[in-house]
Amino acid sequence: STPNNPIAPKELKELKRVYEQLCYFAEKAHAMERLSVIRETLAEYHRPLTSSMRQRDFFLSTTSSHHRRLSVSEQDQEKRMIALQDEKSELERKLSDVRSRPVQHIRPQDTAAQLRSLGKRASKREVQNMMWEVDEKLDGVIDWDEFHLNFERNIRDTSGLEPAK
């Protein structure tokens, strides 16, 4: 960082990453949460069997009365995994669509959703006040230029008057 440009390239890159995460966060949050659960489930399904599980499965597969039930169970499990893979693909497509919108901005609901995800409850009025502090164009959303400008103001502020919450 220099006096003319108080933001170092690494800081700018991180600021852009944070901005992109906040854009449409309310829309992305549910999909990201569900994707996490699906990925965990799929990873569990593909995890190698322990030797005791293999022994149990071998015993069940060689016992004629259990053979049919095991096959149906395996088929059900396979159908469930295929359905989860399909849901995963759909959620990834949805997230990609949101991230690739030509106009990216942070809306009040995105700010509120991100605060909730961090464990901070904020009233509608508090969120509106936070947005107002940054929204130079007074269009109800925060674009990259406004976000960047607010960060620079806070970096350069020596009076302590810029909002820093």
N, C-alpha and C positions, 0 to 999 in steps of 0.2 A: 504494500500500500504506500502511496505517495500523497503529499498535500493536495495535489490536483485530483487524484483518484484514490480515495480512501479505502477502496475495496480491492484486495489482492485477488488475483485470478482464481486461486483455490476457494476463497470466500464467495466469489461471484458464482462459481460452479455449484457450490453447496447451497447458496441462496436460490439459484434456479431450480435445483432439485427439490428444495422445500416448497417453493412456489408451485411447481408441477404436482407435487403430492397434494397440496391444498386445493388446487383447481378441481371443482366438481367432487370434492371429497365425500360429500353426503351420498352421491350416486355410487361411488366406488367402494365405500366402506363395507356395505353388505356383501357385495360380490367378493371382495378381498377376504372377508371373514369366512364366507362359505368355501372359497377356494382353499383356504388353509385347512379346513376340516376335511375336505375331499382329498387333498394331497396326503394328509396324515393317514386317512383310511386306506388309500391306495398303497402307500408305503408299507403299512401294516400287512396288507394282503400279499405283497410281493416279498416280504421278509422271509428269509429261509426258515424252514421248519427245524425245530430242535429234534434231537434224536428220540426223545420220549414221544414227541408228537408223531414222528415217522413210525415208531413201533405201534402206537395206538392205531394210526391209520392203516398200517399193514394188517393188524389184528382184525379191525373192522372190515377191511376189504376181503379178507379170507373167510370171514364168517358169513355164510349165505344169507341169514336172516337180516343182517345189517347192510348187505351189499347194495340193495336197491335204494335204501334210505340214504346212504352215503352219496350215491350217484345223484339223486335228486337234490340233496343238499349242495353238492358241488356245482350242479347246474344252476341252482338258485344263486349261489355265491358268484358264479361267473356272470350271470345276467345282471346282478347288482353292480359288479365292477364295470361292466360295459356301460350301464346307465350312468354311473359316476363319471366315467371317462367322457361320455357325451355331455354331461352337465358341466364338467371341467372345461371342455372345449368351448361351450356356449358362453360360460362366464369369462373366459379369457378373450373371446371375441368381443364381448360387451365392453370389457375394460379397455381393450385396444381401440374400439370405436370412440369411447369417451376421451381417451388420451390423445387421439388423433383429430379431435375437432379443431377446425381452423381457428376458432376464437376460444381462447382459454381465459378463464377468470375465476375469482373466488367470490362465492355468493354468501349471504348471511348464513344460510343453512349449512354451508360447508364449514364455516368458522365454528358454528355451534356443534356440529358433529365431531370436528377435530378436537375441540375442547372436551367434549364428553369422552372421547376415546382416551384422553389424557387424565380422566378422572375429575375434571373441573366442570361443575355445573354453572352455567351462566344464563341469566334471564334474557329474554328477547331484547329488552332495553340495553343490557350490558353489551350484547353482541352488536346491536345497532350503533352504540357509541364507539366500539372498537372499529367497526367498519368505517364510520364517519371520519375517524382520525386519519385514515389512510386514503379514503375515496376522494381524490382531488377533483374528479370530473362530476361528482355527485350523481352518478348513474346507478348507484345501489350495488355495484360490484367493484372488485379490485383487479385491475389488469397488471401485467408485468411492469409497466412503466411506473405505476403508482406504488407497487410493492417495492421495487428497486429504489425509488426516490425516498420512501419512508425509511428504508434501511440506511441509506446514505445520510439522511437527516440525523438519525440516531447515532451513527458513527461520528459525525461532525459536531454533534451537540456538546457544547461546553457549559451551557447555562443550566442544564438539568430540566429544561422546560418541555422538551419533546417527550411524548408518551413512550414509556419503555416497558410496559407490562406485556 
